[in-house]
Amino acid sequence: MEPTDVHRLVQIIVEELAAAAQAPPQRCGCHALLYECCPDRLRGVIEAGATRLGLHASGGATAGVASMIDHTLLKPDATRQDIQALCREAAEYSFASVCVNPTWVADCARLLRDTPVRVCSVVGFPLGATTADTKHYETRRAIFDGAREIDMVINVGALKSGDLRTVERDVEAVTAPCRDAGVLSKVIIEAALLTDEEKVTACTVAKAAGADFVKTSTGFGPGGATAGDVALMRRVVGAEMGVKAAGGVRDLEGLKAMVAAGATRIGASAGVRIVQESRGQQPTGTSKGY
């Protein structure tokens, strides 16, 4: 990153923080969130049908709910049988993707070859503390094995140290090969570890590096997605980027709250349960653990 680019990045961050501080925050009485973030503000619209969820006013749900969900299994003790079951469910319910550790990418790509379900892999997961060249290789290998989406973990330590050059190189090490291969890139900022200022900085760097999405959490940190974090991230990146809420979204109400706040993709291990709830069915799916 050139000095002029660093100066411009700092300017953008300052402008974002200033914009956030202009109006006195109003908090809703039900969730103690900023008024503009409160999920209930749009709940009626969600249930009536005018949202990204694709819900119809006449009742029932289209594939819109499932098509927002990355059906996720990232537990270190996941077995081949678990991964096969994940892929069967993803194909049956038409989820956006399966999100798995790199060792399972080739298997998932083979199992889902004749379906529209994409394979998503994680890079620098779950700590983000590997070097940029390692993340670059991980990304290329996952793409070679069949991944069509990459969720990378930002270098949290460098971010909190104010080393924006390292953070930018870290993100670009992943976004560049993704762009070359036509693969979606998502940057996990691990919001629970960051101040609001650091969240703004992380999202701004991800946007400057050409990422397609910013994502709240790994699911292995001290906290998962919150509506407030999703709303803040949406305001920073604008309408042209995706926002993925992940970690702790376990039912349809949780999904609705994240969508109301601005999420366009949900990472969840309880995807089957969520879709069943959206169809008015008695949930039978259980969380496989993020």
N, C-alpha and C positions, 0 to 999 in steps of 0.2 A: 504494500500500500504506500503510495507516494505521500509526502508531507501535506500536499494540498488536499488529498483525499482524507487524511486523518483530521485535518482542520475542518473539513466539511462535515465529517461524521460527528465530530464534537458539537458543531453548530446544530445539526439535526437533533441530537440528544437534548441539548439545552432548550431548543424550541419545543420539543415534545414535553419536557418537564414544565416549562413555563405555561404551556397550554393547559396542562393538567391542574395547575395551581390557580388559574384565572378565576374560575367560578367557585364559590363556597360549596363544599359537598353537601348534598342532601341525602339523608339515609332513610331507607324504607323501614317501617316498623316491624316487619315480619322477619327479615333476614339480617338486618343491620349492615346491609351492603349499600354502596352508593346507589342512588335512585336509578341512574341510567344502567346499572348492572343487574338490577333486581329481576330474577326470573319470572316472578308473577306479573310483571308489567306486560309481558307478551303471552302469558299462559293462555288467555282466552283466544288469542289469534292462533296459537299453536293448535289448540284443540279444535278450532273451527276449520283449519285447513290451509291457512295462508302462510306457511313456513317452509323452510327447506326440508322439513320432515316428510312432506308429501302426504299429509293426512287429509282425508276427504271429510267434508262436513256431514255427509250421509253416513259416516261411520266406517271403520276398517282402516287399513293402511295399505299403501302401495309398497313397492320394493324400496321406496325412498328411505325408510328407516334403516333397513339392512345395508343399503348402498352407502350409508354414511359410516358404517362400522368397520374398523380393522379388527377382525376376529383374532384375538391375541393369546399366545401361549409362550411365555418367556421364562418359565421356571427352569432352573438349572437341572432338575431331575426329570424333566419331561422325557418320555420314552417314545420310541418309534410308533408304538401303537397309539399313544396320545396324539402325536402329530397327524397320523392317518385319520383319527377321529375328527380332529380339528378341520382337516381338509374336506372330509365328507360333509360336515356341518356347513362349512363355508359354501360349498357347491349347492347344497340343498336350500340354504336360506339366501343365497346370492349376496353375500357380504362383499364389501369393497375389496378387501384383501385378507390374507392371513399374515399375521406379524409374528415372525419366529426368529430364533437365534441363527447365526450364519451357518452352523453345522447342518441345519435342516432345509436350507434353501433349495438345494438340488432335488431333494425328495419331494418337496411341496410343488416345485415347478413341474415335475413329472406327473404328480397326482392331479394337478389342476390344469394340465395342458389343454384339455378340450372344454374348459369352462371360461367364463369372463372374469373369474376371480384372480386378482393379482397377488403376487408374492412380495411381501415387504420384509426387509431384514434390518437389523439394528447394527450400528457401527459405533465403536468406542463405548460400548454398553457394559455396565450401567453408570460408570463413574465419569466418563468423558476425559479421563486423565492420561490417555495414550497420546503419542505425538501425532502431528499432522500427517507425516509420511505413512505412519501405520494406518491411520484412518483412510488415507488415500488408497492404500493397497486393499484394505478390508472392503472398501466400496467397490473397487474394480473386480475383486474376486466374487463378491455377492452378485454383481451384475452378470458376470460370466456364468455363474451358477443358475441364473434365471430370475433374480430379483428385479422387479419393475418399480419398486419404491424403496427408499432408504431413509431410516430414522436415525440420525446421528446425534450423539450427546455432545454438547458444547464443552469447551475447556472451562469449567466453572472456576477453577483456581485462578487461571489467567484473567478471567473476567473480573473477579473480585479484587484482583491485584491492580486493576486498571490498565492491563497490558492489552490494549485493543489491537495492536499489530498481530500479536500471537493469536488472538481470538479470530480475527478476520482470516488469517492464513489457515487456521484450524477448520473453519467453516468452508472456505473455498476448496480445501483439499478434498472435500466431499461433493460440493455442488458442481465443481468443474467436470469431473467424470460423469456425474449424473446428467448434466446438460448434454455432453457429447453423445451419451447413449440414449437420450430421450426418456430418462428415468426421473420420477418425482423425488425431490429431496425435502426432508423435514428436519428441522433443527430443534432438538429438545433442550430447553433452557433450564430445566429443573427449578421451577419457579419457587418452590418451598424453601430453597436455599438462598434466595435473592431478595434484596430490597426492591421497592418499586422502581427506584432509579436504575438499578442493575437490570431489572426486567425490561425497561425501556431500552437500555443500551444493548442488551442481548438481541432483542427483536430488531433494532435498527441495524446492527451488524449483520444479522441473518438476511435482512432485506437487501442490504448493500451487496452482500455476497451472492445474491441471485437465488436464494432458497425459494422453494415453492410453498412451504408451510413453516410456521413455527408451532411448537408443541409444548404443552405445559410441563410434562413430567415423565420420568421413566417408569414410575410405579414402584421403584425400589428406594426412593428417597424418603425424607421425613414427612412428606405430604403429597397428595395427589392434586387433581384439577379442582379449582374453585371457579365459580361464576365470575367473581371479581377479577381474578387473573386473566380469564378468557376475555372479558370485556376490555381490560387494559391492553392486552396483546392485540386485539382486533383494532382498537383505536390507533395504535402505533403503526401497524403494518398496512392499514387501509383495506379497501375492498379487493385489491388485486392479488392478495396472498391468502392462502388457506390458514386456518387456525385449528389445530387438533387438540382436543381435551382428552387427557389420559390419566388413569390412576384414580380408582374409587368410583367410577361410573358403573353402577351395578344394576340399575333398573331404568324403566322408561321415564320416570319422573326426573331422574338424574340426567338422562340424555336431553330431555326437554329443557332443563335449566341451562345446560351448556349451549344448546342451540340458541336459546333466547339471548344469551350473553354474546353470541357471535361465532360459535364453533361451527365449522363445516365438515369436520371429521371427528369421530369418536374412537378412541382406542379402548377396548373392553374385552375382558375374558368372559363376560356374562352376556355376550351378544345374542345367544339363542333365547335366553330369558327375556331380553329386551324386545326382540321381535315378536315373541309369543304374546307378551303383554300388549304390544301395539295392535295385535290382531284380536284382542279380547279373549285370548286363550288362557287357560290355567298354566302358569309357567312350570316347565319340567326341567329346563336347562339350569345347570349350576355353574358357578364361577370356577374356572380351572386354575385361577391364580395368575396374576399378571407376571 
